[in-house]
């Protein structure tokens, strides 16, 4: 099992990074082949950086949005309670509620 996995990893590595094994071997000019390989490498470096940055930003964005949604939910709950049970806010306020509005 481990030998199969090791062989698969070695084959995949060689298929991508060995210019004599990869499909880039079909490009006749060695300099052009190397240039294409370097461009692909730079592209993947940028893609990996953007992906990692996005994942990092996603965590901060997720927390920020959660706080924003929580604030909206608390506001709705407060407004709903004020509309339906206004006396809840008078509990331990130190004022007497005679049922009259001033």
Helices and strands as residue ranges (DSSP letters): H 2-17, G 23-26, H 30-84, G 86-90
